[in-house]
Amino acid sequence: MTSELVDEASKVITEPPVLINLVSRRVKQLNLGRAPLVQTDHRMGTADIALTEIIQEKISPEFPEGSE
């Protein structure tokens, strides 16, 4: 996981616990065979893919209505 991607994703999702949970959930999905939603290359790990998806706003946390 690259620190540059973490910094950029932190600008999109400003609450660290939310960011950590979203990355963790997405990494699990990718490891189970889900297709990436962004262009990837052989150097990217699943955490890098998840962070890139957040940066490009392909995924976001789900909040129940009225809880934000």
N, C-alpha and C positions, 0 to 999 in steps of 0.2 A: 504494500500500500504506500503510495507516494504522498509525501507531506503537502505537495502543491495541490493535489486533488482534495485532500482533507480541508485545506484552507479555502479552496473555492466552494466546496460543498457546504462549509460552515457559513458562507455568505448566503446560501439559499435556505438552509435550515439552521437557524441561529441557536436553537436549544440543543446542547450536546447530547443529552440522553435520547432525544428524539432521533437525532442523526445516527447515533450508535445503534439504536434498535432497528431503524430502517435499513441500514447497511447490513446488519446481521441477518435480518429476515430475507433480504434480497440475495445475499451470499448463499443462504440455505437453498433458496429457490434455484439459483444458477447451478449449484452443486447437484441438485436433483434432476437437472436436465433442461430447465427452462431456457429459452433462447434469449440472448442479450438483446436489448432494445436500442443499442448503439453500435456503431462500427468498432470492431475490436482488432487487435493484432496479437501475435503470439507472445508478446512480452507482458500483456496485461493479465493480472490475476483476477479472481472473482471480486475481491474488494475494490480493485481499481475500476472494474466494469460497473459495479454498483454505484460508486462515487460519481463516475462519469454520467450515469443515468440520472442521478440527482442533479448534477450541474446542468445538464441539458433539459431538465425538468420533464423527463420521461416517466419518472416515478415521484411520488410524494407521500407523506404520511396521511393516513386516514383518520380523521377525527369525527366522532359522532356529532350529529347536528346539535348545535348550541353549546358545545364544550370548548370552543375556541375563545 
